[in-house]
Amino acid sequence: MLGRFLEISLRTSAIQDSLAFYEALGFIQAPAGETWPHPYAVVTDGRLFLGLHQAPIPTPTLTFVLPQLAAGVQRLEHAGIDFDQQCLGEDTFNQATFRDPNGQAVMLLEARTFSPPALDALSSCGYFAEYGLPTRAVATSREFWESLGFVALEEEPEPLRRTPLTSRHLNVALYRSRLLRQPLLTFEDRNMRQRLVRLRRQGLHVGDEIPDSLDTAANGMLTAPEGTRLLLLQA
């Protein structure tokens, strides 16, 4: 329904600061085109792609590429999706946006905006597991994402109460934690304790704004300059 996942689009007021942060974590830049009129860069660990936009976009936004976008938008409208914005025409870069029941922004583009590099490596954060989406209406959110082609799994109580939603290129999880009230990029590793030690030695601040059930010696939170939160979990 949504096409192929492209990137998690993030708004940043200082793109160089954000680039330096992610590169310190082992992400590399992907060759970006000149689609956007604003400063734009993409960083990746080979699995996760983050689009850094120095522009007033909703952040974070889940961005997908859907060829023949005008027809795709029509299909989604027939399926009950209400679009906030549509820019469709022969002389423009076609795009459209909508939101899920939690206010999560989703952007559909007709073509890619960067070239993914050949890369098979983990960042210093470990394995990117999922995009964490806080919600107080799990059933409504689950039904919405299932209607878009995601497959919902049974709720998992550990390490956090969450309902996973899988797809071919992006996994989303509906979080019920009262502490985690904004979207998260969730990473996992069996040796996360050692990774956290190395991150602190690099001078990065690993926060402890995590549920009390998690050991702060083996789990932590990084916050990027633009405000993106990276949850690092002991697998």
Accessible surface in RSA format (square Angstrom, percent):
REM  Atomic radii and reference values for relative SASA: ProtOr
REM  Chains: A
REM  Algorithm: Lee & Richards
REM  Probe-radius: 1.40
REM  Slices: 20
REM RES _ NUM      All-atoms   Total-Side   Main-Chain    Non-polar    All polar
REM                ABS   REL    ABS   REL    ABS   REL    ABS   REL    ABS   REL
RES MET A   1    99.14  51.3  51.49  34.1  47.65 113.4  30.95  26.3  68.18  90.3
RES LEU A   2     6.27   3.5   4.50   3.2   1.77   4.4   4.50   3.2   1.77   4.8
RES GLY A   3    43.18  53.2   0.00   N/A  43.18  53.2  18.12  49.7  25.06  56.1
RES ARG A   4   124.96  52.5 121.66  62.0   3.30   7.9  41.98  57.4  82.98  50.3
RES PHE A   5    20.88  10.4   9.95   6.2  10.93  28.4   9.95   6.0  10.93  31.3
RES LEU A   6     1.66   0.9   0.18   0.1   1.48   3.7   0.30   0.2   1.36   3.7
RES GLU A   7     3.06   1.8   3.06   2.3   0.00   0.0   0.05   0.1   3.01   2.5
RES ILE A   8     0.00   0.0   0.00   0.0   0.00   0.0   0.00   0.0   0.00   0.0
RES SER A   9     0.77   0.6   0.77   1.0   0.00   0.0   0.07   0.2   0.69   1.0
RES LEU A  10     0.48   0.3   0.48   0.3   0.00   0.0   0.48   0.3   0.00   0.0
RES ARG A  11   102.90  43.2  98.81  50.4   4.09   9.7  18.45  25.2  84.44  51.2
RES THR A  12     5.39   3.8   2.40   2.4   2.99   7.1   1.61   2.2   3.78   5.7
RES SER A  13   110.23  93.1  79.70 106.4  30.53  70.3  53.43 113.8  56.80  79.6
RES ALA A  14    41.61  38.3  34.75  53.6   6.86  15.6  40.70  57.3   0.91   2.4
RES ILE A  15    18.87  10.7  17.96  13.4   0.91   2.2  17.96  12.9   0.91   2.5
RES GLN A  16   128.35  71.8 124.06  90.7   4.29  10.2  58.38 124.3  69.97  53.1
RES ASP A  17    80.29  56.2  75.21  74.9   5.08  12.0  12.03  28.3  68.26  68.1
RES SER A  18     0.00   0.0   0.00   0.0   0.00   0.0   0.00   0.0   0.00   0.0
RES LEU A  19    13.06   7.3  13.06   9.3   0.00   0.0  13.06   9.2   0.00   0.0
RES ALA A  20    60.33  55.5  50.79  78.4   9.54  21.7  55.13  77.6   5.19  13.8
RES PHE A  21    22.64  11.3  15.87   9.8   6.77  17.6  22.08  13.4   0.56   1.6
RES TYR A  22     0.00   0.0   0.00   0.0   0.00   0.0   0.00   0.0   0.00   0.0
RES GLU A  23    78.49  45.1  62.51  47.3  15.98  38.0  21.67  41.9  56.82  46.4
RES ALA A  24    46.53  42.8  26.11  40.3  20.42  46.4  38.18  53.8   8.35  22.1
RES LEU A  25     0.00   0.0   0.00   0.0   0.00   0.0   0.00   0.0   0.00   0.0
RES GLY A  26    42.22  52.1   0.00   N/A  42.22  52.1  27.20  74.6  15.02  33.6
RES PHE A  27     4.41   2.2   0.02   0.0   4.39  11.4   0.02   0.0   4.39  12.6
RES ILE A  28    71.78  40.8  69.06  51.4   2.72   6.6  71.78  51.7   0.00   0.0
RES GLN A  29    90.52  50.6  72.49  53.0  18.03  42.9  18.93  40.3  71.59  54.3
RES ALA A  30     5.09   4.7   0.00   0.0   5.09  11.6   0.45   0.6   4.64  12.3
RES PRO A  31    87.14  63.5  72.64  66.2  14.50  52.7  84.97  70.2   2.17  13.5
RES ALA A  32    43.38  39.9  10.41  16.1  32.97  75.0  11.36  16.0  32.02  84.8
RES GLY A  33    42.52  52.4   0.00   N/A  42.52  52.4  29.88  82.0  12.64  28.3
RES GLU A  34   174.70 100.3 140.88 106.6  33.82  80.5  60.34 116.7 114.36  93.4
RES THR A  35    47.82  34.0  19.02  19.3  28.80  68.6  12.63  17.0  35.19  53.2
RES TRP A  36    35.69  14.3  20.78  10.1  14.91  35.0  21.14  11.3  14.55  23.6
RES PRO A  37   132.96  96.9  87.87  80.1  45.09 163.9 100.79  83.2  32.17 200.0
RES HIS A  38    35.19  19.2  24.59  17.1  10.61  27.1  23.39  24.1  11.80  13.7
RES PRO A  39    70.83  51.6  58.16  53.0  12.67  46.1  70.16  57.9   0.67   4.2
RES TYR A  40    31.98  14.9   6.81   3.9  25.17  65.5   6.81   5.1  25.17  31.0
RES ALA A  41     8.69   8.0   6.87  10.6   1.83   4.2   8.69  12.2   0.00   0.0
RES VAL A  42     0.19   0.1   0.00   0.0   0.19   0.5   0.00   0.0   0.19   0.5
RES VAL A  43     0.00   0.0   0.00   0.0   0.00   0.0   0.00   0.0   0.00   0.0
RES THR A  44     0.11   0.1   0.11   0.1   0.00   0.0   0.11   0.1   0.00   0.0
RES ASP A  45     4.42   3.1   1.80   1.8   2.62   6.2   2.48   5.8   1.94   1.9
RES GLY A  46    28.48  35.1   0.00   N/A  28.48  35.1   3.88  10.7  24.60  55.1
RES ARG A  47    96.64  40.6  77.72  39.6  18.92  45.1  35.61  48.7  61.03  37.0
RES LEU A  48     0.68   0.4   0.28   0.2   0.40   1.0   0.68   0.5   0.00   0.0
RES PHE A  49    30.70  15.4  30.70  19.0   0.00   0.0  30.70  18.6   0.00   0.0
RES LEU A  50     0.12   0.1   0.12   0.1   0.00   0.0   0.12   0.1   0.00   0.0
RES GLY A  51     0.00   0.0   0.00   N/A   0.00   0.0   0.00   0.0   0.00   0.0
RES LEU A  52     0.00   0.0   0.00   0.0   0.00   0.0   0.00   0.0   0.00   0.0
RES HIS A  53     3.13   1.7   3.13   2.2   0.00   0.0   2.64   2.7   0.49   0.6
RES GLN A  54    66.40  37.1  55.60  40.6  10.80  25.7  10.37  22.1  56.03  42.5
RES ALA A  55    16.56  15.2   8.02  12.4   8.54  19.4  14.66  20.6   1.90   5.0
RES PRO A  56   130.11  94.8 104.43  95.2  25.68  93.4 105.90  87.4  24.21 150.5
RES ILE A  57    22.96  13.1  21.28  15.9   1.68   4.1  22.96  16.5   0.00   0.0
RES PRO A  58    51.70  37.7  41.73  38.0   9.97  36.2  50.84  42.0   0.86   5.3
RES THR A  59    52.81  37.6  24.29  24.6  28.52  68.0  20.78  27.9  32.03  48.4
RES PRO A  60    29.01  21.1  25.10  22.9   3.91  14.2  25.10  20.7   3.91  24.3
RES THR A  61     0.92   0.7   0.92   0.9   0.00   0.0   0.92   1.2   0.00   0.0
RES LEU A  62     0.00   0.0   0.00   0.0   0.00   0.0   0.00   0.0   0.00   0.0
RES THR A  63     0.64   0.5   0.64   0.7   0.00   0.0   0.64   0.9   0.00   0.0
RES PHE A  64     7.59   3.8   7.59   4.7   0.00   0.0   7.59   4.6   0.00   0.0
RES VAL A  65    15.00   9.9  14.46  13.1   0.54   1.3  14.46  12.6   0.54   1.5
RES LEU A  66    13.16   7.3  13.16   9.4   0.00   0.0  13.16   9.2   0.00   0.0
RES PRO A  67    86.52  63.1  80.83  73.7   5.69  20.7  81.29  67.1   5.23  32.5
RES GLN A  68   142.08  79.5 132.56  96.9   9.52  22.7  42.05  89.5 100.03  75.9
RES LEU A  69     0.00   0.0   0.00   0.0   0.00   0.0   0.00   0.0   0.00   0.0
RES ALA A  70    55.82  51.3  48.84  75.4   6.98  15.9  49.19  69.3   6.63  17.6
RES ALA A  71    46.61  42.9  39.67  61.2   6.94  15.8  44.06  62.0   2.54   6.7
RES GLY A  72     0.68   0.8   0.00   N/A   0.68   0.8   0.23   0.6   0.45   1.0
RES VAL A  73     3.19   2.1   3.19   2.9   0.00   0.0   3.19   2.8   0.00   0.0
RES GLN A  74   105.42  59.0 104.80  76.6   0.62   1.5  13.98  29.8  91.44  69.4
RES ARG A  75   131.27  55.1 125.19  63.8   6.08  14.5  66.93  91.5  64.34  39.0
RES LEU A  76     1.16   0.6   1.16   0.8   0.00   0.0   1.16   0.8   0.00   0.0
RES GLU A  77    77.41  44.4  61.28  46.4  16.13  38.4  18.29  35.4  59.11  48.3
RES HIS A  78   151.46  82.8 114.45  79.6  37.00  94.7  78.36  80.8  73.09  85.1
RES ALA A  79    62.91  57.8  22.41  34.6  40.50  92.1  35.25  49.6  27.67  73.3
RES GLY A  80    57.14  70.5   0.00   N/A  57.14  70.5  34.80  95.5  22.34  50.0
RES ILE A  81    12.38   7.0   9.13   6.8   3.25   7.8   9.56   6.9   2.82   7.7
RES ASP A  82   124.95  87.5 110.94 110.4  14.00  33.1  38.30  90.1  86.64  86.4
RES PHE A  83    32.83  16.4   1.05   0.7  31.77  82.7   1.10   0.7  31.73  90.8
RES ASP A  84    93.81  65.7  55.26  55.0  38.55  91.1  30.05  70.7  63.75  63.6
RES GLN A  85    72.32  40.4  65.00  47.5   7.32  17.4  55.08 117.2  17.24  13.1
RES GLN A  86    82.55  46.2  50.73  37.1  31.82  75.8  17.63  37.5  64.91  49.2
RES CYS A  87    41.63  31.5  36.91  41.2   4.72  11.1   9.21  23.3  32.42  35.0
RES LEU A  88    62.52  34.8  28.10  20.1  34.42  86.5  28.29  19.9  34.23  92.1
RES GLY A  89    32.73  40.4   0.00   N/A  32.73  40.4  27.09  74.3   5.64  12.6
RES GLU A  90   189.62 108.9 146.76 111.0  42.86 102.1  68.05 131.6 121.57  99.3
RES ASP A  91   141.46  99.1 103.36 102.9  38.10  90.1  50.14 118.0  91.33  91.1
RES THR A  92    58.39  41.5  33.81  34.3  24.58  58.6  27.98  37.6  30.41  46.0
RES PHE A  93    53.05  26.5  41.72  25.8  11.33  29.5  46.61  28.3   6.44  18.4
RES ASN A  94    15.30  10.6  13.66  13.2   1.64   4.0   0.13   0.3  15.17  14.7
RES GLN A  95    33.06  18.5  33.06  24.2   0.00   0.0   0.68   1.4  32.38  24.6
RES ALA A  96     0.00   0.0   0.00   0.0   0.00   0.0   0.00   0.0   0.00   0.0
RES THR A  97    20.18  14.4  20.18  20.5   0.00   0.0  14.22  19.1   5.96   9.0
RES PHE A  98     0.69   0.3   0.38   0.2   0.30   0.8   0.38   0.2   0.30   0.9
RES ARG A  99   113.27  47.6  96.18  49.0  17.09  40.7  32.70  44.7  80.56  48.8
RES ASP A 100     7.33   5.1   0.00   0.0   7.33  17.3   0.66   1.5   6.67   6.7
RES PRO A 101    67.91  49.5  22.38  20.4  45.53 165.5  35.90  29.6  32.01 199.0
RES ASN A 102    53.45  36.9  13.45  13.0  40.00  96.3  15.79  38.0  37.67  36.4
RES GLY A 103    33.54  41.4   0.00   N/A  33.54  41.4  24.50  67.2   9.04  20.2
RES GLN A 104    10.20   5.7   2.18   1.6   8.02  19.1   6.96  14.8   3.24   2.5
RES ALA A 105     5.43   5.0   3.88   6.0   1.56   3.5   3.88   5.5   1.56   4.1
RES VAL A 106     0.00   0.0   0.00   0.0   0.00   0.0   0.00   0.0   0.00   0.0
RES MET A 107    12.47   6.5  12.47   8.3   0.00   0.0  11.42   9.7   1.05   1.4
RES LEU A 108     0.00   0.0   0.00   0.0   0.00   0.0   0.00   0.0   0.00   0.0
RES LEU A 109     1.59   0.9   1.59   1.1   0.00   0.0   1.59   1.1   0.00   0.0
RES GLU A 110    57.18  32.8  49.45  37.4   7.74  18.4  19.45  37.6  37.74  30.8
RES ALA A 111    48.72  44.8  45.29  69.9   3.44   7.8  48.72  68.6   0.00   0.0
RES ARG A 112    88.88  37.3  71.60  36.5  17.28  41.1  52.92  72.3  35.96  21.8
RES THR A 113     3.55   2.5   0.71   0.7   2.84   6.8   2.75   3.7   0.79   1.2
RES PHE A 114     6.89   3.4   0.00   0.0   6.89  17.9   3.98   2.4   2.91   8.3
RES SER A 115    65.48  55.3  63.60  84.9   1.88   4.3  26.50  56.4  38.98  54.6
RES PRO A 116    67.90  49.5  47.72  43.5  20.18  73.3  47.72  39.4  20.18 125.4
RES PRO A 117    39.03  28.4  18.35  16.7  20.68  75.2  28.20  23.3  10.83  67.3
RES ALA A 118   113.96 104.8  69.51 107.3  44.46 101.1  80.99 114.1  32.97  87.3
RES LEU A 119    57.97  32.3  34.66  24.8  23.31  58.6  38.32  26.9  19.65  52.9
RES ASP A 120   148.79 104.2 117.22 116.7  31.56  74.6  37.34  87.9 111.45 111.1
RES ALA A 121    55.65  51.2  39.62  61.1  16.02  36.4  49.55  69.8   6.10  16.1
RES LEU A 122    94.20  52.5  66.98  47.9  27.22  68.4  67.51  47.4  26.69  71.8
RES SER A 123     2.45   2.1   0.00   0.0   2.45   5.6   1.49   3.2   0.96   1.4
RES SER A 124    35.26  29.8  28.07  37.5   7.19  16.6  12.35  26.3  22.91  32.1
RES CYS A 125     0.00   0.0   0.00   0.0   0.00   0.0   0.00   0.0   0.00   0.0
RES GLY A 126     0.00   0.0   0.00   N/A   0.00   0.0   0.00   0.0   0.00   0.0
RES TYR A 127   102.44  47.8 102.44  58.3   0.00   0.0  76.66  57.6  25.78  31.8
RES PHE A 128     6.31   3.2   5.82   3.6   0.48   1.3   5.82   3.5   0.48   1.4
RES ALA A 129    14.19  13.0   9.56  14.8   4.63  10.5  10.43  14.7   3.75   9.9
RES GLU A 130     8.17   4.7   8.05   6.1   0.12   0.3   0.14   0.3   8.03   6.6
RES TYR A 131     0.55   0.3   0.55   0.3   0.00   0.0   0.55   0.4   0.00   0.0
RES GLY A 132     0.00   0.0   0.00   N/A   0.00   0.0   0.00   0.0   0.00   0.0
RES LEU A 133     5.34   3.0   5.34   3.8   0.00   0.0   5.34   3.8   0.00   0.0
RES PRO A 134    23.24  16.9  15.22  13.9   8.02  29.1  15.40  12.7   7.84  48.7
RES THR A 135    13.80   9.8   0.02   0.0  13.78  32.8   6.08   8.2   7.71  11.7
RES ARG A 136   225.47  94.7 182.92  93.2  42.55 101.3  85.83 117.3 139.64  84.6
RES ALA A 137    47.34  43.5  39.67  61.2   7.66  17.4  47.04  66.2   0.30   0.8
RES VAL A 138    17.64  11.6  13.44  12.2   4.20  10.1  13.44  11.7   4.20  11.4
RES ALA A 139    81.20  74.7  68.71 106.0  12.49  28.4  73.74 103.8   7.46  19.7
RES THR A 140    73.14  52.0  69.10  70.1   4.04   9.6  40.43  54.3  32.71  49.4
RES SER A 141     0.00   0.0   0.00   0.0   0.00   0.0   0.00   0.0   0.00   0.0
RES ARG A 142    74.31  31.2  74.31  37.9   0.00   0.0  15.14  20.7  59.18  35.9
RES GLU A 143   124.29  71.4 122.44  92.6   1.85   4.4  42.08  81.4  82.21  67.1
RES PHE A 144    37.66  18.8  31.98  19.8   5.68  14.8  37.37  22.7   0.29   0.8
RES TRP A 145     0.00   0.0   0.00   0.0   0.00   0.0   0.00   0.0   0.00   0.0
RES GLU A 146    74.61  42.8  59.78  45.2  14.84  35.3  18.02  34.8  56.60  46.2
RES SER A 147    66.18  55.9  40.32  53.8  25.86  59.6  46.76  99.6  19.42  27.2
RES LEU A 148     6.31   3.5   1.27   0.9   5.04  12.7   1.27   0.9   5.04  13.6
RES GLY A 149    51.39  63.4   0.00   N/A  51.39  63.4  31.24  85.7  20.15  45.1
RES PHE A 150    11.14   5.6   5.94   3.7   5.21  13.5   5.94   3.6   5.21  14.9
RES VAL A 151    89.14  58.7  86.67  78.5   2.47   6.0  89.14  77.5   0.00   0.0
RES ALA A 152    14.31  13.2   0.00   0.0  14.31  32.5   0.00   0.0  14.31  37.9
RES LEU A 153    79.50  44.3  75.42  54.0   4.08  10.2  79.50  55.8   0.00   0.0
RES GLU A 154   138.43  79.5 133.70 101.2   4.73  11.3  62.76 121.4  75.68  61.8
RES GLU A 155    67.90  39.0  47.13  35.7  20.77  49.5  22.32  43.2  45.58  37.2
RES GLU A 156    67.94  39.0  67.77  51.3   0.17   0.4  21.40  41.4  46.55  38.0
RES PRO A 157    99.11  72.2  89.46  81.5   9.65  35.1  89.96  74.3   9.15  56.9
RES GLU A 158   123.38  70.8 113.57  85.9   9.81  23.4  54.87 106.1  68.51  55.9
RES PRO A 159    46.40  33.8  41.20  37.6   5.20  18.9  43.39  35.8   3.01  18.7
RES LEU A 160     7.74   4.3   4.89   3.5   2.86   7.2   7.74   5.4   0.00   0.0
RES ARG A 161   120.73  50.7 115.57  58.9   5.16  12.3  35.70  48.8  85.03  51.5
RES ARG A 162    24.03  10.1  23.95  12.2   0.09   0.2   3.53   4.8  20.50  12.4
RES THR A 163     3.07   2.2   3.03   3.1   0.04   0.1   0.38   0.5   2.68   4.1
RES PRO A 164     9.16   6.7   9.16   8.4   0.00   0.0   9.16   7.6   0.00   0.0
RES LEU A 165     0.19   0.1   0.00   0.0   0.19   0.5   0.00   0.0   0.19   0.5
RES THR A 166    41.74  29.7  41.70  42.3   0.04   0.1  28.96  38.9  12.78  19.3
RES SER A 167    41.50  35.1  17.80  23.8  23.69  54.6  26.28  56.0  15.22  21.3
RES ARG A 168   213.18  89.5 171.75  87.6  41.44  98.7  67.07  91.7 146.11  88.6
RES HIS A 169    67.58  36.9  42.42  29.5  25.16  64.4  32.35  33.3  35.23  41.0
RES LEU A 170     4.45   2.5   1.04   0.7   3.41   8.6   3.38   2.4   1.07   2.9
RES ASN A 171    41.30  28.5  40.38  39.0   0.91   2.2   5.62  13.5  35.68  34.5
RES VAL A 172     0.43   0.3   0.00   0.0   0.43   1.0   0.00   0.0   0.43   1.2
RES ALA A 173     0.00   0.0   0.00   0.0   0.00   0.0   0.00   0.0   0.00   0.0
RES LEU A 174     0.10   0.1   0.00   0.0   0.10   0.2   0.00   0.0   0.10   0.3
RES TYR A 175     1.10   0.5   0.30   0.2   0.80   2.1   0.14   0.1   0.97   1.2
RES ARG A 176    94.16  39.5  72.91  37.2  21.25  50.6  18.53  25.3  75.63  45.8
RES SER A 177    25.62  21.6   8.41  11.2  17.20  39.6  16.16  34.4   9.46  13.3
RES ARG A 178   205.86  86.4 193.97  98.9  11.89  28.3  69.18  94.5 136.69  82.8
RES LEU A 179    88.36  49.2  71.59  51.2  16.77  42.2  76.52  53.7  11.84  31.9
RES LEU A 180     0.19   0.1   0.00   0.0   0.19   0.5   0.16   0.1   0.03   0.1
RES ARG A 181   167.44  70.3 139.35  71.0  28.10  66.9  57.87  79.1 109.58  66.4
RES GLN A 182    75.42  42.2  74.78  54.7   0.64   1.5  20.84  44.4  54.58  41.4
RES PRO A 183    34.53  25.2  28.34  25.8   6.19  22.5  28.70  23.7   5.82  36.2
RES LEU A 184     1.36   0.8   0.32   0.2   1.04   2.6   1.36   1.0   0.00   0.0
RES LEU A 185     2.31   1.3   2.31   1.7   0.00   0.0   2.31   1.6   0.00   0.0
RES THR A 186     0.32   0.2   0.32   0.3   0.00   0.0   0.32   0.4   0.00   0.0
RES PHE A 187     0.08   0.0   0.08   0.0   0.00   0.0   0.08   0.0   0.00   0.0
RES GLU A 188    54.19  31.1  52.96  40.1   1.23   2.9   4.71   9.1  49.48  40.4
RES ASP A 189    24.04  16.8  18.29  18.2   5.75  13.6   5.82  13.7  18.21  18.2
RES ARG A 190   198.11  83.2 188.33  96.0   9.79  23.3  59.51  81.3 138.61  84.0
RES ASN A 191    88.25  60.9  87.52  84.6   0.73   1.8  11.03  26.5  77.22  74.6
RES MET A 192     0.00   0.0   0.00   0.0   0.00   0.0   0.00   0.0   0.00   0.0
RES ARG A 193   106.67  44.8 106.60  54.3   0.07   0.2  38.92  53.2  67.75  41.1
RES GLN A 194    90.47  50.6  88.68  64.8   1.79   4.3  42.00  89.4  48.48  36.8
RES ARG A 195    37.36  15.7  35.94  18.3   1.42   3.4   1.49   2.0  35.86  21.7
RES LEU A 196     0.05   0.0   0.05   0.0   0.00   0.0   0.05   0.0   0.00   0.0
RES VAL A 197    61.35  40.4  59.90  54.2   1.45   3.5  60.92  52.9   0.44   1.2
RES ARG A 198   123.76  52.0 121.91  62.1   1.84   4.4  58.56  80.0  65.19  39.5
RES LEU A 199     0.87   0.5   0.87   0.6   0.00   0.0   0.87   0.6   0.00   0.0
RES ARG A 200   103.79  43.6  88.65  45.2  15.14  36.0  49.20  67.2  54.59  33.1
RES ARG A 201   195.96  82.3 157.26  80.2  38.70  92.1  62.77  85.8 133.19  80.7
RES GLN A 202    94.97  53.1  55.99  40.9  38.98  92.8  38.90  82.8  56.07  42.5
RES GLY A 203    66.77  82.3   0.00   N/A  66.77  82.3  34.69  95.2  32.09  71.9
RES LEU A 204    32.69  18.2  26.75  19.1   5.94  14.9  28.19  19.8   4.49  12.1
RES HIS A 205   147.03  80.4 130.72  90.9  16.31  41.7 102.65 105.8  44.38  51.6
RES VAL A 206    12.92   8.5   0.13   0.1  12.79  30.8   0.13   0.1  12.79  34.7
RES GLY A 207     4.26   5.2   0.00   N/A   4.26   5.2   2.67   7.3   1.59   3.6
RES ASP A 208    97.35  68.2  84.56  84.2  12.79  30.3  15.56  36.6  81.80  81.6
RES GLU A 209    79.05  45.4  72.60  54.9   6.44  15.3  44.19  85.5  34.86  28.5
RES ILE A 210     6.59   3.8   0.51   0.4   6.08  14.7   0.51   0.4   6.08  16.5
RES PRO A 211    19.44  14.2  15.17  13.8   4.27  15.5  18.93  15.6   0.52   3.2
RES ASP A 212   152.29 106.7 117.63 117.1  34.66  82.0  43.83 103.1 108.46 108.2
RES SER A 213    92.59  78.2  48.45  64.7  44.14 101.7  54.46 116.0  38.13  53.4
RES LEU A 214    17.72   9.9  10.21   7.3   7.51  18.9  11.85   8.3   5.88  15.8
RES ASP A 215    73.68  51.6  61.25  61.0  12.43  29.4  37.23  87.6  36.45  36.3
RES THR A 216    67.12  47.7  63.12  64.0   4.00   9.5  30.81  41.4  36.31  54.9
RES ALA A 217    46.35  42.6  35.55  54.9  10.80  24.6  43.44  61.2   2.91   7.7
RES ALA A 218     4.32   4.0   4.32   6.7   0.00   0.0   4.32   6.1   0.00   0.0
RES ASN A 219     9.33   6.4   8.71   8.4   0.63   1.5   0.00   0.0   9.33   9.0
RES GLY A 220     0.12   0.1   0.00   N/A   0.12   0.1   0.12   0.3   0.00   0.0
RES MET A 221     2.24   1.2   0.26   0.2   1.98   4.7   0.26   0.2   1.98   2.6
RES LEU A 222     1.45   0.8   1.45   1.0   0.00   0.0   1.45   1.0   0.00   0.0
RES THR A 223    78.34  55.7  56.81  57.6  21.53  51.3  43.08  57.9  35.26  53.3
RES ALA A 224     3.47   3.2   0.00   0.0   3.47   7.9   0.00   0.0   3.47   9.2
RES PRO A 225    76.96  56.1  32.40  29.5  44.56 162.0  45.53  37.6  31.43 195.3
RES GLU A 226    35.38  20.3   1.49   1.1  33.88  80.7  11.89  23.0  23.48  19.2
RES GLY A 227    33.43  41.2   0.00   N/A  33.43  41.2  27.80  76.3   5.63  12.6
RES THR A 228    17.61  12.5   8.61   8.7   9.00  21.5  13.72  18.4   3.90   5.9
RES ARG A 229    37.58  15.8  37.04  18.9   0.54   1.3   4.26   5.8  33.32  20.2
RES LEU A 230     0.22   0.1   0.22   0.2   0.00   0.0   0.22   0.2   0.00   0.0
RES LEU A 231     0.00   0.0   0.00   0.0   0.00   0.0   0.00   0.0   0.00   0.0
RES LEU A 232     0.00   0.0   0.00   0.0   0.00   0.0   0.00   0.0   0.00   0.0
RES LEU A 233     3.64   2.0   3.64   2.6   0.00   0.0   3.64   2.6   0.00   0.0
RES GLN A 234    65.23  36.5  51.56  37.7  13.68  32.6  26.99  57.5  38.24  29.0
RES ALA A 235    74.01  68.0  21.14  32.6  52.87 120.3  53.81  75.8  20.20  53.5
END  Absolute sums over single chains surface
CHAIN  1 A    11287.3       8636.7       2650.6       5611.1       5676.3
END  Absolute sums over all chains
TOTAL         11287.3       8636.7       2650.6       5611.1       5676.3
